[in-house]
Amino acid sequence: MAENNGSTSFVKLSLLPSGFLTLPEHFFCADQHDQTVRNLVPSMSFLLQHPVTGTRIVFDLGMRKNLKDYPPDIQPHLKTRQPIHTEPDVSDSLRKGALGPDGIDAVILSHVHYDHVGNPKDFARAKFIVGHGTRHLLEHGMKYHSAAKFEKALLPGERTIELGTQKNKMNPLPSYDTELALSNTLPTQGLDAIVPNVDHEWRPVGPFPDAVDLFGDRLVYIVDSPGHLMGHLNVLTRVAEKGWVYLAGDACHHARILDGLTDMASWSENGMTVCIHADKEVATDTLRRIRELKTHGFEGSVVEVVLAHDAKWFWEHQDAIWPRTLTVT
């Protein structure tokens, strides 16, 4: 991967380092039975620059720089993920390329777990795009295991666009509002505030049944990727004539899982069998689609799949850190 100095007809995609945390591998990989194995992993963010409109989008915000700024009920969980490194955060990484948070037009959050939301207050003029059910989740939370704590006042209400859904693909859990989880709402209301005069209906793209062509030019797709958490979103973006990148968020947490070498782990907690994914069955189906995309490509082009916490990918792509860009050939 190297800096793209060629055509401007495609999205410029840059890696934004945004913190590290430590994950106990047995909570994520079914083949890991040694509970002492812990991996320091990145929580990656990305800058997307649209070639025609100049719109700048950040996908995920990573870790919050000051851990004390997380709410009290998230603090106990943070202690289980030490060591944590929060410098540089996403804002620092942007500034290293002479671009501050105030230069960002939109933020797409894959989901609202603490290690992906950073500090939204830093992005004072950006619109925030989140998946269906996100605001309900922030308000009411979930009770099925200890990682399910959220920050009620996380998002700027007047600048937050919660995507609609035509059908819900996640089995409602006891902590979800069943009426909300089964409801049909209008698709993607509000995206016109970012890209006007574009058809933002959900439509099939590749192996995925529901995606939105954000700019209407087939360069940036927001992909509904259910299973990990209510409102989980991915992004498929075109970075070259024959090159695409799929930002997979927390669709899974290790390349061994993505490559089919092991399964997603589950464990017993509070008398329940739980998984890092809110709905393991749905998450498994989403991952199957991502594997299909990785194996067969998209429209005859190669697709590079990037997991949010893939340490090996992070260290192998230091030359893609902003202000440089990622290329796929």
C-alpha positions, -999 to +999 in steps of 0.1 A: +000+000+000+013+034-009+003+070-014-022+075-042-009+103-065-029+093-095-065+097-105-088+118-083-119+099-097-120+077-066-122+081-029-090+090-010-089+067+021-065+073+049-058+055+082-063+075+114-047+059+144-071+064+173-059+044+203-052+009+215-069-014+240-062-049+252-086-077+244-087-111+262-086-134+232-109-161+247-138-137+247-135-133+209-120-165+194-136-199+200-103-217+196-085-198+224-089-216+257-060-200+275-076-171+295-042-154+300-038-146+263-044-109+258-037-088+227-030-051+224-050-040+194-058-008+176-092+008+173-089+022+138-106+052+123-105+062+087-108+095+067-127+093+034-124+122+009-150+123-019-134+133-052-162+154-066-178+171-037-148+173-015-168+160+014-147+147+042-160+118+063-145+100+093-155+064+099-154+056+136-137+078+162-118+052+182-108+057+219-115+088+239-082+106+248-090+111+285-104+079+299-118+098+329-143+114+304-161+081+299-192+078+322-188+061+356-207+029+345-182+023+317-151+027+340-152-008+354-151-023+319-122-001+310-102-017+338-106-051+321-091-037+289-058-024+302-033-015+291-051+012+270-032+038+250-052+069+238-025+090+221-028+099+194-065+101+193-084+106+161-083+144+164-045+143+169-042+121+138-062+145+117-041+174+128-009+157+118-021+160+083-031+197+088-068+189+091-087+194+123-120+180+135-137+212+124-128+203+088-149+171+089-184+172+073-197+138+086-189+110+110-202+075+104-202+054+136-201+017+129-217+014+164-217+030+198-194+009+219-170+030+239-139+021+217-155+034+185-171+067+196-141+088+207-152+123+217-180+135+194-179+169+210-146+175+191-165+173+158-186+204+164-198+209+128-200+173+116-233+154+109-233+120+127-247+090+108-257+060+129-277+029+123-313+021+132-320+018+169-289+036+180-305+064+199-329+039+216-299+018+226-281+048+241-311+058+261-322+023+274-290+002+271-288-035+272-284-059+301-271-091+287-234-087+296-209-062+312-198-046+279-233-033+272-230+001+288-236+033+269-236+070+271-270+086+269-259+120+259-232+108+234-246+122+202-255+158+192-292+154+186-296+182+161-268+169+140-275+131+142-290+112+113-303+078+124-308+056+093-342+040+089-348+004+081-373-014+059-370-046+080-352-055+111-328-084+109-318-087+145-337-110+169-350-087+197-333-094+231-351-090+264-334-056+269-346-043+236-379-025+231-397-052+210-419-027+193-389-008+181-370-038+171-398-051+149-409-018+135-406-007+099-395+029+095-388+051+066-354+046+050-325+069+056-343+101+065-319+130+068-290+120+045-300+149+022-285+172+048-251+158+037-257+149+000-288+165-014-308+153-044-296+117-042-318+086-039-309+072-005-331+041-006-317+008+008-308-015-022-288-047-026-251-043-032-229-074-039-238-100-012-255-075+010-292-070+009-292-034+022-268-006+013-271+031+006-252+047-022-243+079-002-233+101-031-252+084-059-220+077-078-212+042-065-181+054-047-193+051-010-218+026+002-231+026+038-239-011+044-263-024+070-243-051+088-264-064+117-255-087+145-227-072+166-249-044+180-281-027+171-273-002+144-240-017+133-229-002+100-200-009+076-187+011+046-177-001+011-157+024-008-139+025-041-103+037-040-091+027-075-104+016-109-101-021-097-098-016-060-124-014-031-120-013+006-146-027+030-145-012+065-160-040+086-160-024+120-167-051+147-182-076+123-156-098+139-125-092+160-097-113+146-085-122+111-087-159+121-124-155+124-127-136+091-106-163+074-128-191+087-101-206+109-122-203+141-156-192+152-168-164+174-165-172+211-193-175+236-192-178+274-215-179+304-223-147+322-251-139+347-267-172+340-268-167+303-247-179+274-235-147+257-212-136+229-194-104+221-221-100+194-256-092+205-270-117+180-244-144+171-266-160+145-272-127+126-235-117+131-225-150+116-246-144+085-232-109+081-197-124+083-206-150+057-215-121+033-182-103+041-162-134+034-181-138+001-171-102-008-135-108+001-133-141-018-151-131-050-145-093-051-170-068-062-178-061-099-147-078-110-124-059-086-105-069-055-119-059-021-097-054+009-116-061+041-104-042+072-114-052+107-114-023+133-091-042+156-067-060+133-033-053+147-014-070+119-032-050+092-025-018+112+012-023+115+015-034+078-002-002+066+016+025+083+022+041+049-015+047+047-016+070+077-030+105+069-020+126+051-010+096+030-036+074+014-044+037+009-044+021-024-056-014-034-043-030-066 
